[in-house]
Amino acid sequence: VASLARPGGNLPGLSMLSTDLTGKRVQLLREFVPKANRVAVLAMKGTPATPLLLAQMRTVAQQMGLTLVIQEVNEAEALASAFAAMQRAGAQMLIVQQAPFTAANRKMIVELAAKHRLPAMFDLRQFVDAGGLISYGPSIPDLFRRAAHYVDLIFKGTKPADLPVEQPTKFEMFVNLKTAKTLGLAVPQSLLARADEVIR
């Protein structure tokens, strides 16, 4: 699109891009491991959103005094070696980029995070349902509801090119208490109180 406000062409809608939440995600994850100073990033190689995420991570790492361990992958066969590299580098927590690749391989990613005892932050609830520790990101049901409004406007004659690409406005946090216990992590009550749902 030409811009979010004036996309032009025939592609309005809603964006799930939420790299601006990177600092918040790192902050929430660090509540589980307050003394962590090395954070791994599992990113998808070759997507337009990846440089945005990594730029945000570098800024956050500098502000919080963290060392980054970046692993970019784009095939499932590379995941095991990526996690092994994170472990060798001494990573103490993990941020996983939301992408079609990570969503399709969420079970393997969650299992590898558990195997390497890495507390991991995800964007979507599906990862927490699969056994991931915590997610914080846009509310998918809210995006679906707002998408219906766009369809209604177009049916009533609004030109798609005149509709902005909207950013998420509602965010949700899910915590898997069982995973926290398996990793030997104490879950701060303040974090549980802020969670939209705690999976036991």
C-alpha positions as a Python dict, from the first residue, in 0.01 Angstrom:
ca = {
    (1, 'V'): (0, 0, 0),
    (2, 'A'): (111, 358, -61),
    (3, 'S'): (47, 444, 305),
    (4, 'L'): (-169, 321, 591),
    (5, 'A'): (-391, 631, 577),
    (6, 'R'): (-432, 631, 196),
    (7, 'P'): (-354, 280, 70),
    (8, 'G'): (-473, 341, -287),
    (9, 'G'): (-544, 48, -516),
    (10, 'N'): (-782, -220, -397),
    (11, 'L'): (-632, -335, -66),
    (12, 'P'): (-787, -183, 245),
    (13, 'G'): (-832, -373, 567),
    (14, 'L'): (-664, -440, 898),
    (15, 'S'): (-302, -505, 980),
    (16, 'M'): (-175, -749, 1243),
    (17, 'L'): (170, -592, 1231),
    (18, 'S'): (261, -506, 1589),
    (19, 'T'): (638, -466, 1597),
    (20, 'D'): (581, -150, 1802),
    (21, 'L'): (484, -381, 2091),
    (22, 'T'): (834, -532, 2102),
    (23, 'G'): (938, -339, 2412),
    (24, 'K'): (621, -437, 2597),
    (25, 'R'): (670, -803, 2504),
    (26, 'V'): (1028, -806, 2629),
    (27, 'Q'): (921, -628, 2948),
    (28, 'L'): (644, -881, 3018),
    (29, 'L'): (871, -1177, 2951),
    (30, 'R'): (1138, -1033, 3175),
    (31, 'E'): (891, -1040, 3464),
    (32, 'F'): (938, -1419, 3459),
    (33, 'V'): (1318, -1393, 3448),
    (34, 'P'): (1412, -1053, 3596),
    (35, 'K'): (1785, -1123, 3592),
    (36, 'A'): (1796, -1229, 3226),
    (37, 'N'): (2037, -1028, 3017),
    (38, 'R'): (2046, -1232, 2695),
    (39, 'V'): (1735, -1247, 2478),
    (40, 'A'): (1704, -1463, 2168),
    (41, 'V'): (1491, -1367, 1870),
    (42, 'L'): (1351, -1631, 1638),
    (43, 'A'): (1275, -1439, 1319),
    (44, 'M'): (1158, -1541, 975),
    (45, 'K'): (1422, -1489, 709),
    (46, 'G'): (1318, -1287, 406),
    (47, 'T'): (991, -1121, 515),
    (48, 'P'): (936, -742, 496),
    (49, 'A'): (838, -732, 866),
    (50, 'T'): (1161, -894, 989),
    (51, 'P'): (1388, -587, 954),
    (52, 'L'): (1124, -382, 1142),
    (53, 'L'): (1118, -633, 1427),
    (54, 'L'): (1497, -659, 1448),
    (55, 'A'): (1537, -280, 1447),
    (56, 'Q'): (1288, -258, 1734),
    (57, 'M'): (1466, -539, 1920),
    (58, 'R'): (1803, -363, 1887),
    (59, 'T'): (1654, -43, 2027),
    (60, 'V'): (1486, -227, 2317),
    (61, 'A'): (1800, -429, 2390),
    (62, 'Q'): (2006, -111, 2409),
    (63, 'Q'): (1754, 58, 2639),
    (64, 'M'): (1725, -244, 2871),
    (65, 'G'): (2090, -348, 2867),
    (66, 'L'): (2026, -679, 2693),
    (67, 'T'): (2242, -881, 2457),
    (68, 'L'): (2061, -1006, 2144),
    (69, 'V'): (2093, -1355, 2002),
    (70, 'I'): (1929, -1347, 1658),
    (71, 'Q'): (1836, -1656, 1460),
    (72, 'E'): (1664, -1611, 1122),
    (73, 'V'): (1507, -1922, 967),
    (74, 'N'): (1261, -2000, 690),
    (75, 'E'): (1239, -2378, 695),
    (76, 'A'): (1135, -2624, 965),
    (77, 'E'): (1454, -2828, 924),
    (78, 'A'): (1657, -2530, 1051),
    (79, 'L'): (1464, -2486, 1377),
    (80, 'A'): (1650, -2743, 1587),
    (81, 'S'): (1991, -2598, 1495),
    (82, 'A'): (1861, -2244, 1559),
    (83, 'F'): (1757, -2340, 1913),
    (84, 'A'): (2088, -2518, 1970),
    (85, 'A'): (2268, -2198, 1864),
    (86, 'M'): (2057, -1995, 2108),
    (87, 'Q'): (2154, -2230, 2388),
    (88, 'R'): (2524, -2212, 2299),
    (89, 'A'): (2499, -1832, 2303),
    (90, 'G'): (2354, -1841, 2656),
    (91, 'A'): (2007, -1708, 2571),
    (92, 'Q'): (1782, -1684, 2879),
    (93, 'M'): (1453, -1590, 2714),
    (94, 'L'): (1305, -1589, 2364),
    (95, 'I'): (1092, -1362, 2146),
    (96, 'V'): (924, -1542, 1853),
    (97, 'Q'): (820, -1339, 1550),
    (98, 'Q'): (463, -1380, 1432),
    (99, 'A'): (474, -1500, 1071),
    (100, 'P'): (301, -1767, 861),
    (101, 'F'): (610, -1985, 906),
    (102, 'T'): (613, -1968, 1286),
    (103, 'A'): (235, -2019, 1303),
    (104, 'A'): (258, -2329, 1082),
    (105, 'N'): (541, -2468, 1297),
    (106, 'R'): (417, -2356, 1638),
    (107, 'K'): (407, -2707, 1788),
    (108, 'M'): (773, -2769, 1701),
    (109, 'I'): (877, -2422, 1821),
    (110, 'V'): (697, -2464, 2153),
    (111, 'E'): (852, -2810, 2202),
    (112, 'L'): (1202, -2682, 2123),
    (113, 'A'): (1158, -2389, 2364),
    (114, 'A'): (1057, -2638, 2637),
    (115, 'K'): (1346, -2872, 2553),
    (116, 'H'): (1596, -2586, 2585),
    (117, 'R'): (1414, -2444, 2889),
    (118, 'L'): (1369, -2106, 2722),
    (119, 'P'): (1083, -1889, 2850),
    (120, 'A'): (924, -1768, 2526),
    (121, 'M'): (698, -1479, 2426),
    (122, 'F'): (460, -1514, 2132),
    (123, 'D'): (213, -1282, 1959),
    (124, 'L'): (-89, -1514, 1946),
    (125, 'R'): (-287, -1728, 2187),
    (126, 'Q'): (-254, -2038, 1965),
    (127, 'F'): (108, -2071, 2077),
    (128, 'V'): (8, -2064, 2445),
    (129, 'D'): (-265, -2321, 2379),
    (130, 'A'): (9, -2540, 2225),
    (131, 'G'): (217, -2510, 2544),
    (132, 'G'): (397, -2178, 2498),
    (133, 'L'): (457, -1966, 2807),
    (134, 'I'): (301, -1629, 2724),
    (135, 'S'): (153, -1432, 2437),
    (136, 'Y'): (77, -1065, 2397),
    (137, 'G'): (-66, -930, 2076),
    (138, 'P'): (-364, -810, 1874),
    (139, 'S'): (-705, -959, 1950),
    (140, 'I'): (-795, -1173, 1648),
    (141, 'P'): (-1171, -1179, 1727),
    (142, 'D'): (-1165, -798, 1742),
    (143, 'L'): (-994, -780, 1402),
    (144, 'F'): (-1257, -1012, 1252),
    (145, 'R'): (-1537, -794, 1389),
    (146, 'R'): (-1378, -480, 1249),
    (147, 'A'): (-1321, -649, 911),
    (148, 'A'): (-1698, -703, 885),
    (149, 'H'): (-1741, -325, 915),
    (150, 'Y'): (-1509, -277, 616),
    (151, 'V'): (-1712, -523, 409),
    (152, 'D'): (-2028, -331, 501),
    (153, 'L'): (-1875, 1, 391),
    (154, 'I'): (-1763, -142, 57),
    (155, 'F'): (-2104, -296, -10),
    (156, 'K'): (-2253, 47, 57),
    (157, 'G'): (-2033, 205, -210),
    (158, 'T'): (-1717, 324, -33),
    (159, 'K'): (-1414, 288, -259),
    (160, 'P'): (-1155, 49, -112),
    (161, 'A'): (-878, 296, -200),
    (162, 'D'): (-1039, 551, 34),
    (163, 'L'): (-1038, 322, 337),
    (164, 'P'): (-728, 331, 560),
    (165, 'V'): (-539, 21, 664),
    (166, 'E'): (-620, 11, 1035),
    (167, 'Q'): (-372, -89, 1303),
    (168, 'P'): (-478, -313, 1595),
    (169, 'T'): (-635, -129, 1888),
    (170, 'K'): (-725, -416, 2123),
    (171, 'F'): (-456, -644, 2266),
    (172, 'E'): (-470, -963, 2471),
    (173, 'M'): (-234, -1150, 2701),
    (174, 'F'): (-246, -1522, 2773),
    (175, 'V'): (-29, -1712, 3020),
    (176, 'N'): (24, -2087, 3046),
    (177, 'L'): (63, -2162, 3416),
    (178, 'K'): (150, -2528, 3356),
    (179, 'T'): (440, -2429, 3130),
    (180, 'A'): (565, -2178, 3387),
    (181, 'K'): (570, -2453, 3652),
    (182, 'T'): (747, -2694, 3417),
    (183, 'L'): (1016, -2430, 3356),
    (184, 'G'): (1043, -2367, 3730),
    (185, 'L'): (931, -2005, 3695),
    (186, 'A'): (744, -1808, 3957),
    (187, 'V'): (455, -1620, 3798),
    (188, 'P'): (415, -1271, 3945),
    (189, 'Q'): (62, -1214, 4075),
    (190, 'S'): (61, -873, 3909),
    (191, 'L'): (113, -1041, 3572),
    (192, 'L'): (-161, -1297, 3636),
    (193, 'A'): (-398, -1015, 3727),
    (194, 'R'): (-332, -848, 3390),
    (195, 'A'): (-377, -1164, 3183),
    (196, 'D'): (-694, -1197, 2977),
    (197, 'E'): (-684, -1569, 3049),
    (198, 'V'): (-460, -1803, 3248),
    (199, 'I'): (-434, -2150, 3099),
    (200, 'R'): (-392, -2413, 3368),
}
